[in-house]
Amino acid sequence: MSLHSWRRPDAAKSPLEGPVAILGLGDVHRGDDGLGPAVIRQLRARYLFDEDAVRIGDESAPGFDFGTFFAGVRAVILIGAVHDALEGPGTLRWFRRDTFRAPGPRRALERFGDLQDDFLLLGAVPGCLDATTGLTPQVHAAVPLLVQGAIVELERLGVRARQRRGAKGEAGPTQKHI
């Protein structure tokens, strides 16, 4: 799968007013549900962003405040596990506001209210949602692709990401049962 397929050539760039919000969704203590936070860790470890241009958050962080995080943003990128009974674990999925058909992504959108039209949900199909830490190997393998997908979307929105010197692409450990 080409990451360039994540771009929509017909989509006009958003005005450069306000930051782009990138939020990792999921519970790190429920196996593959921790995908969003794993991708956020990699984004922070591998790239530098202008703080006025990008807000990066992890909903599982203590004290996370959705209202403050999304205030004044011009675009939203959500990253997390996306349930799809027809696809196998680790299969990449992405949805824009106008392509939400499945109940799972539609519920995710409703959860965040009436956010910007420039809205993207990136994810992978989970394999295990048990009480474990870490990701299954299939979902773990999707992390670098989702990081790249977020970077491609930021570029489409006119936001530059600078790669950190010596940054590695590891996503962290695979599963441990707790």
N, C-alpha and C positions, 0 to 999 in steps of 0.2 A: 504494500500500500504506500503510495507516495504522499508525503506530507503536503505537497503542493495541492492535493485534492482538498485540503482543509480550507484553502482560500476560496473565496467567492469572487471571481473577477468582476462580476456585475455589481458587487456591493460597493457603494461609495464610502470613502473614508469619513469617519465621524469628525465633527469639528474638534479642534484640539483644545477644548475647554473642559477642565476637570480631569481627574485621574481615571485610569482603568483599574477596576477592582478584580483581583484574582483571588478566589477563595477555594481552599481545599475542604471538601466535605467528607465526613466519615468518622468512625470510631476506631481508633488504633488498637483497641482491645477486642475487636471482632473480625480478625483476619483480614480478608480482602476489602472489607468496608473501610479500612485505613488507607486506601489508595490515594485519596485526595491529600491527606497530610503528608504522605510519602512523596508525592509529586511536588508539593510546596517546599518540603525540605530540600529537594534537588534543585528547584528553581533558585532558592536562596543560596545554596552552596555553590552553584555554578555560574550565576549571573549577578550583575550589579544593575540597579535601576535607579533612575532619578526619582527621589521620594515624592516630588510633585506630580510625576507622571503615572506612577503605579502604586497601588496599595495591595500588599500581599498578606493574606490572612489564612488562618487555620481555625475552623469552627470548633475544633476539639480543644483549643487552648483555653485555660482557665480565664474566666472573666470576659470572653469574647462578646462584643456587643454588635449585633447586626445593624442596628440603626445608625450608629456612629460610623461603622465601616462603610456602609453604602451611601452615606450622605454626600451629595454633590458629585457622584461619579458619572462619567459619560458612557461607559461600557462595562459589561460584566462578563467575566470568564469563571465558570464554576467547574471544578474538577473533582471527580469521585467515581465510585462504583455505580454502574448503570445496569440494572437488571434487564435481561433479555433471554427469555426461555428458549428462543430459537438459535442462540449463538453460544459457542463454547467459552469457557473461562479465558480471559485475557484478550478477547476480541475487542478491538477499539470501536467506540461509538462516539458520535458527536451530533449535536442538535443545535440549531439556531431557533430563535423564538418562533419563526414561521414554519418550522419543520417538526414541531412537537406533535406527535400523533399518539405515541405509546403512553399508557397511563403513568409509568414511572417518571419520565422526564416532565410530563405535564404537572405531576404532583410537586416535583422539585421547583418548577417555575412558580406554582401557586404559593409555595412555602416562602418565596422571597417577594411576593406581592407584585406590584406594577413597576418593575424595573425597566431600564432602558431597552429600546428596540434592538440595540447592538448588544446582543446577549448570546453567549455560546456556552453550552454544556459539553465538556470533554470527559470521556471516561472509558472504562473497560468493564467487561462483564466479569463479575466476581465468581470465584469457584468455591470459596469457603467463607462463611460468615459466623463460624463458631467462636467461642471465647478463646481466641488465640492472639498472639502478637506476631506481627510480620505478615508478609504477603505470600500467597502460593507462588510457585515458580512461574506459572503462566502470567499472572497479574504483575509480578515483579518485573518480567520482561517488557511489559507495556509502559513502565514508568518513563524510560528515556524518550519514547515516542510521544508520550503525552507532554513531557517537558518541551520537546521540539514543537509540538502542536501549539502550545501556549505562546512560544516565541514567535512562530509564524503569524499567529493572530495579533500579537502586539505590534509586529511590523506592519501588518495590514492597517492597524489603527494609528500608525505613525509614531510608535513608541520604540525607542532604541534600547536594546539590552546589550550590555557589555559583558563578555565572558570573563570570569575571574581567572587570573593566572594560576596554573596548576590545578584547576578544578577537575575532579574525577566524576565519572558518571554513575557511581554506585548508588543504589536506592535503599540500601540497608539490608537487614537480615531477612531471610525467608522465615516461614512460620515456626513459632514455638507455642505449644499448648500451655495455657495458664490455668 
